[in-house]
């Protein structure tokens, strides 16, 4: 129950409440986006290093070469985490750093992650490790990438190498981050690495990443891992007119591609029947071998939920106006909605972030509650990414007064609390992102960080949103529940 109903000055919702015992407050990054050192200490190309060399693939021709130099400034970054009071740091290991060219394990690459884990533990911060945040070794892509079933088995070898080095200190293991993006956006839309526009390959990538997840979960659990899960980016697909069968069907198809072809195999042991029917033309049934779905549905200990916005859906693209991106008539990445090219995304007139995504905190509450209602085997939930990009302005005093991001974070934290009140088993919240960073195809033009990075000097500055988040964490730690269970 809430302690009181007084909203934060920057927020329209109350964040002051009693949180569940052990609730985790964290922030997140990804190796490719922050590390830099893209070809140092034995690291070789990932698909993103190669993709960044394709003319026009990345805004302004920017690359991952330096990113924000986390590889060289890691102790400083961990000190900032400690200053903010973070209880956990969600990071990823780079496959192309750990197994360059997908050959033998690279001791220098593993040593960096070992030092990172030690630094976190010394600071009292829980390491939350993600094995795959999209940086497939380019050498494997040249053998077919995720469209090649063999890549799933190579992923298990990589996962075992990481576990051998860090399994004595890391408790929480996430296999994949947002397979939707690294399969459909990378192999059908072509807007993410490796930049292919091959629907058959994209559906193969979906299935082979599922298989890799299940195989790695089995392998790591057999070696003693206790907390194993996956992170999916999920949204609410809302029909523009619930009485219009065309809009309803469009919302169903989009929900299938965004959510259910990822949730159902893992949590139900089967692809949704309507998805199989929709995707038959791309050979999805031919990919499923005997025993695959049993492996894919290996029980997990947690589900990570990444959520940034909802999608209002219409099946009448010719009748919709808009700006062309998640709220306009079509998305520039519409080719990734395989079999759903006639879907439109009309606007609801809500505020927008710098990514042109809707701001609707109640969508997060709805999503978390819905998952518990629809999936009987649902494990505990963690919001593993939630945040917003805005055009930050540095004041004369050197501060960043990012009121919109502050409001976004606090309102979404309040929505998580409301979901818990409604019965959702949510046990943690991670802000995306700790640092401004390389934001994939947008390069360095979109800033999500609660810590600003000067891309010329690489100086770090905690923004007002980071200070507000730190206050939120401190207040939660000193709630009556925390005192009673200390």
MIKOL-654468 format. One line per 3 residues: number of its first residue (from 1); for each residue x, y, z of C-alpha. Coordinates in steps of 0.001 Angstrom, whole numbers. Layout:
<sites>
NUM> X Y Z  ... $
</sites>
This chain:
<sites>
1> 0 0 0  1224 3537 -696  2722 5467 2194 $
4> 1027 8620 924  -379 10068 -2267  2007 13003 -2667 $
7> 3445 12990 -6206  7068 13855 -6871  7426 17474 -8076 $
10> 8461 16229 -11535  5899 13446 -11660  2164 13222 -11997 $
13> 1981 9916 -10127  2900 8942 -6589  6147 6977 -6240 $
16> 6145 6919 -2449  5142 3405 -1409  6246 254 339 $
19> 8120 -1879 -2189  8425 -5669 -1935  11251 -6950 209 $
22> 14415 -7331 -1866  13155 -5177 -4751  16155 -4407 -6984 $
25> 16934 -915 -8255  19385 -864 -11132  20488 560 -14441 $
28> 21664 -1055 -17646  24032 -769 -20604  25235 -3042 -23420 $
31> 28807 -3898 -24359  28685 -2702 -27954  27103 596 -26944 $
34> 29501 1660 -24205  32786 -241 -24236  34681 1092 -27220 $
37> 38114 -558 -27635  36468 -2221 -30604  39700 -3843 -31809 $
40> 41848 -3850 -28675  43111 -6739 -26534  42220 -9332 -29119 $
43> 38662 -8254 -29917  37609 -8640 -33545  34617 -7506 -35568 $
46> 31075 -8027 -34406  28218 -7673 -36881  27779 -4116 -35605 $
49> 31417 -3209 -36286  30946 -4471 -39831  27507 -2874 -40259 $
52> 28850 510 -39166  31210 475 -42168  28284 203 -44607 $
55> 27669 3660 -46102  24430 5107 -44772  23825 2356 -42208 $
58> 24543 4533 -39149  23574 8175 -38735  26437 10531 -39590 $
61> 28658 7532 -40338  29425 7032 -36637  31060 3850 -35367 $
64> 31550 1807 -32202  35311 2388 -32134  35338 4496 -28971 $
67> 31683 4354 -27886  31972 5997 -24422  35249 4270 -23459 $
70> 33718 2206 -20683  36383 -428 -21397  39028 2040 -20173 $
73> 36921 4017 -17668  35106 1129 -16008  36236 1832 -12403 $
76> 35043 5439 -12729  31681 4252 -14051  31253 1785 -11195 $
79> 32035 4593 -8750  29185 6602 -10308  26858 3612 -9870 $
82> 27795 3425 -6213  27248 7172 -5808  23751 6768 -7283 $
85> 22997 3928 -4871  22328 1335 -7566  21599 -2109 -6200 $
88> 22398 -3831 -9498  24094 -3189 -12824  22841 -4976 -15904 $
91> 25617 -5311 -18477  26398 -7576 -21398  29489 -9507 -22337 $
94> 30643 -9179 -25926  30766 -12472 -27805  33243 -10934 -30241 $
97> 35507 -9946 -27334  35244 -13252 -25481  35622 -15458 -28594 $
100> 37126 -13279 -31346  36249 -14721 -34710  34419 -17401 -32686 $
103> 37673 -19176 -32039  39057 -20015 -28591  38266 -17962 -25533 $
106> 40252 -14716 -25274  41852 -14371 -21806  42166 -10580 -22119 $
109> 38495 -10184 -22954  37384 -12401 -20089  39747 -10581 -17740 $
112> 37953 -7286 -18404  34621 -8784 -17358  36210 -10450 -14352 $
115> 37583 -7091 -13220  34187 -5479 -13813  32441 -8096 -11674 $
118> 34992 -7693 -8887  34623 -3909 -8999  30824 -4212 -8769 $
121> 30925 -6640 -5879  33384 -4469 -3982  30967 -1556 -4436 $
124> 28051 -3653 -3145  26372 -3790 -6575  24793 -6998 -7886 $
127> 26154 -8022 -11330  23309 -8859 -13757  24876 -10403 -16849 $
130> 23421 -10616 -20357  25172 -12991 -22729  23803 -11656 -26014 $
133> 23047 -8014 -26682  23332 -8250 -30470  27121 -8395 -31058 $
136> 27453 -11667 -32980  31020 -12260 -34223  31151 -11226 -37869 $
139> 32958 -14488 -38604  29783 -16369 -37670  27598 -14053 -39731 $
142> 29741 -14934 -42719  28720 -18561 -42126  25035 -17642 -42188 $
145> 24633 -15961 -38817  21430 -16673 -36922  19845 -18064 -40081 $
148> 22260 -20986 -39625  21153 -23478 -36966  24779 -24191 -36075 $
151> 25071 -20706 -34543  22851 -21857 -31664  25473 -24448 -30701 $
154> 28295 -21930 -31029  26378 -19697 -28610  26387 -22465 -26000 $
157> 30182 -22753 -26260  30510 -19010 -25760  28104 -19074 -22791 $
160> 30109 -21841 -21156  33343 -19862 -21584  31787 -16878 -19812 $
163> 30382 -19065 -17053  33754 -20721 -16498  35292 -17299 -15887 $
166> 32496 -15609 -13922  30148 -18283 -12623  31734 -18247 -9172 $
169> 30641 -14608 -8676  27682 -13919 -10984  24260 -15216 -9937 $
172> 21928 -13729 -12569  22322 -14868 -16178  20243 -13509 -19062 $
175> 20664 -15435 -22298  19290 -12934 -24845  18287 -9314 -24883 $
178> 15420 -8444 -27226  15633 -11252 -29794  12898 -9400 -31699 $
181> 15492 -6795 -32717  18411 -9069 -33529  16186 -11345 -35617 $
184> 13426 -9337 -37303  15098 -5924 -37421  18456 -7420 -38388 $
187> 17411 -10037 -40921  14116 -8732 -42372  14020 -4954 -41953 $
190> 17752 -4523 -42450  17896 -1512 -40130  19953 -3371 -37523 $
193> 23045 -5476 -38052  23666 -7509 -40113  21428 -5418 -42359 $
196> 19760 -8215 -44303  16277 -8015 -45832  15465 -11703 -46077 $
199> 12189 -12749 -44399  13014 -16459 -44497  16338 -15778 -42770 $
202> 14598 -13618 -40180  12183 -16376 -39181  15077 -18829 -39048 $
205> 16887 -16363 -36772  13874 -16217 -34450  13791 -19988 -34061 $
208> 17541 -20479 -33782  17844 -17798 -31093  15044 -19530 -29174 $
211> 16951 -22792 -29507  20203 -21174 -28376  18409 -19769 -25329 $
214> 17076 -23186 -24319  20347 -25009 -24950  22363 -22442 -22984 $
217> 19864 -22459 -20121  20221 -26228 -19844  24008 -26090 -20123 $
220> 24503 -23376 -17509  22020 -24885 -15083  23855 -28202 -15299 $
223> 27015 -26315 -14279  25370 -24759 -11235  23777 -21505 -12392 $
226> 20823 -20657 -10151  19105 -17646 -11749  18578 -17969 -15496 $
229> 16249 -15973 -17703  15732 -14005 -20884  14799 -10397 -21648 $
232> 12117 -9575 -24226  11001 -6183 -25514  7232 -6211 -25178 $
235> 4458 -3766 -25959  687 -3496 -25916  -880 -3764 -29371 $
238> -4030 -1665 -29113  -6596 -1691 -31970  -7574 1814 -32984 $
241> -11212 758 -33196  -11994 -2338 -31092  -15264 -2736 -33013 $
244> -13509 -2861 -36396  -12501 -6422 -37372  -9769 -5062 -39667 $
247> -8148 -3136 -36821  -8563 -6102 -34487  -6831 -8435 -36919 $
250> -4009 -5957 -37502  -3472 -5667 -33742  -3488 -9461 -33440 $
253> -842 -9866 -36121  1367 -7166 -34663  1023 -8621 -31166 $
256> 2050 -11982 -32586  5258 -10623 -34127  6186 -8272 -31293 $
259> 5226 -10450 -28350  3745 -13905 -28723  6248 -15612 -31067 $
262> 8791 -14901 -28320  6698 -15452 -25189  4782 -18562 -26206 $
265> 7616 -20937 -27186  9463 -20104 -23966  6480 -20097 -21577 $
268> 4036 -22475 -23319  6321 -24752 -25337  4599 -23915 -28636 $
271> 4394 -21162 -31199  951 -19491 -31296  -1303 -21220 -33806 $
274> -2110 -17961 -35577  1599 -17136 -35869  2315 -20501 -37470 $
277> -461 -19861 -39956  695 -16319 -40732  4346 -17355 -41111 $
280> 3882 -20599 -43035  4977 -18834 -46223  8376 -18238 -44624 $
283> 8982 -21851 -43707  8585 -21659 -39950  7281 -25230 -39568 $
286> 10255 -26614 -41513  12632 -25129 -38944  11147 -26922 -35934 $
289> 12850 -30256 -35343  11686 -32923 -32888  12600 -31914 -29356 $
292> 13236 -28246 -30184  10247 -26863 -28333  10981 -28963 -25253 $
295> 14460 -27427 -25156  13168 -23909 -25831  10599 -24153 -23022 $
298> 13145 -25191 -20402  11895 -23473 -17223  13430 -20075 -16500 $
301> 13805 -18320 -13158  12895 -14816 -14299  11614 -12899 -17303 $
304> 13136 -9533 -18121  10689 -7040 -19628  11949 -4130 -21712 $
307> 9227 -1579 -22364  9364 1878 -23885  5988 2515 -25509 $
310> 2692 1027 -26688  1506 710 -30281  -1888 1893 -31483 $
313> -2680 -305 -34470  -4853 165 -37535  -5410 -2114 -40499 $
316> -6282 890 -42691  -2933 2427 -43651  -4438 4348 -46547 $
319> -6718 6202 -44143  -4091 7171 -41567  -2040 10320 -41391 $
322> 976 10789 -39209  4670 11212 -39030  5816 7822 -40199 $
325> 7214 6337 -37008  5292 4569 -34258  2400 6958 -34325 $
328> 2332 7782 -38020  867 5843 -40905  3731 3382 -41248 $
331> 7080 2720 -39628  10317 3106 -41597  11041 -433 -40440 $
334> 7688 -1732 -41674  9350 -4486 -43693  10178 -6228 -40418 $
337> 6513 -6888 -39757  6648 -9970 -41913  3214 -10589 -43405 $
340> 1896 -7399 -41779  2915 -4693 -44231  -626 -3278 -44189 $
343> -394 -2201 -40537  -482 1481 -39633  379 3251 -36373 $
346> -2001 6201 -35916  -1344 8826 -33295  -3227 9095 -30002 $
349> -2015 12627 -29438  202 11644 -26496  3536 13326 -25676 $
352> 6572 11929 -27487  10188 11219 -26576  13149 12146 -28719 $
355> 12698 8771 -30439  9167 9872 -31380  7768 7150 -29121 $
358> 4584 7705 -27144  4836 8480 -23442  2190 6420 -21653 $
361> 3281 5037 -18254  -6 3216 -17813  991 983 -20712 $
364> 3740 -515 -18555  1254 -1238 -15779  -1121 -2865 -18277 $
367> 1645 -4993 -19782  2964 -6324 -16469  -516 -7224 -15280 $
370> -1425 -8812 -18611  1582 -11127 -18549  523 -12575 -15212 $
373> -3029 -13060 -16403  -2162 -14778 -19683  815 -16990 -18788 $
376> 300 -19505 -15962  3998 -20491 -16028  5173 -16902 -15758 $
379> 8257 -16585 -13537  9012 -13431 -11512  9329 -10280 -13631 $
382> 12037 -7640 -13744  11706 -4451 -15770  15163 -4716 -17298 $
385> 14944 -1627 -19527  12786 1470 -19360  13837 4992 -20215 $
388> 13655 7827 -22699  15809 9803 -25114  15537 13588 -25136 $
391> 17679 16424 -26487  19580 17411 -23356  20868 20924 -22777 $
394> 23885 21578 -20555  23294 24634 -18360  25887 27332 -17745 $
397> 26623 25699 -14395  27398 22405 -16168  24232 20653 -14961 $
400> 21701 18838 -17129  18155 19721 -16053  16342 16959 -17958 $
403> 12847 17430 -16554  11133 15325 -19241  13336 12286 -18626 $
406> 12989 12702 -14874  9206 12761 -15194  9290 9754 -17551 $
409> 11331 7619 -15126  9390 8541 -12006  6013 8049 -13692 $
412> 7041 4624 -14959  8358 3622 -11543  4955 4588 -10158 $
415> 3307 2451 -12859  5426 -533 -11756  4166 -9 -8217 $
418> 582 100 -9459  1148 -3161 -11351  2430 -4774 -8155 $
421> -687 -3528 -6359  -2731 -5245 -9090  -987 -8569 -8506 $
424> 2016 -8497 -10868  5079 -10252 -9435  7653 -7583 -10305 $
427> 10906 -7729 -8366  13132 -5078 -9888  13451 -2023 -12135 $
430> 16448 -1061 -14300  16660 2352 -15972  17922 2480 -19526 $
433> 20505 3746 -19692  23210 4449 -17175  25265 6359 -19766 $
436> 24601 8172 -22986  25905 5800 -25633  25976 4479 -29192 $
439> 22280 4089 -29935  22591 1603 -32789  21481 2954 -36186 $
442> 20951 6407 -34664  24618 6641 -33686  25289 9099 -30876 $
445> 22374 11394 -31683  19901 9901 -29188  20750 10294 -25514 $
448> 19064 7893 -23065  21541 8211 -20200  20889 9373 -16657 $
451> 24600 10236 -16845  25660 12557 -19644  28774 11756 -21658 $
454> 30661 14504 -23456  31572 12729 -26685  34729 14824 -27145 $
457> 36230 14570 -23640  34213 11549 -22391  33593 13419 -19142 $
460> 30638 12059 -17157  27975 14308 -15575  25069 12956 -13543 $
463> 21879 14501 -14926  18950 15652 -12826  17192 12403 -13785 $
466> 20066 10444 -12262  19908 12514 -9085  16134 11998 -8879 $
469> 16571 8253 -9391  19188 8179 -6634  16735 9917 -4287 $
472> 14062 7396 -5232  16376 4507 -4428  17409 6035 -1117 $
475> 13801 6617 -117  12872 3036 -988  15755 1712 1092 $
478> 14511 3616 4124  10854 2620 3803  9281 939 6859 $
481> 9465 -2413 5076  13210 -2062 4539  13767 -1111 8175 $
484> 11650 -3973 9434  13527 -6547 7373  17050 -5167 7618 $
</sites>
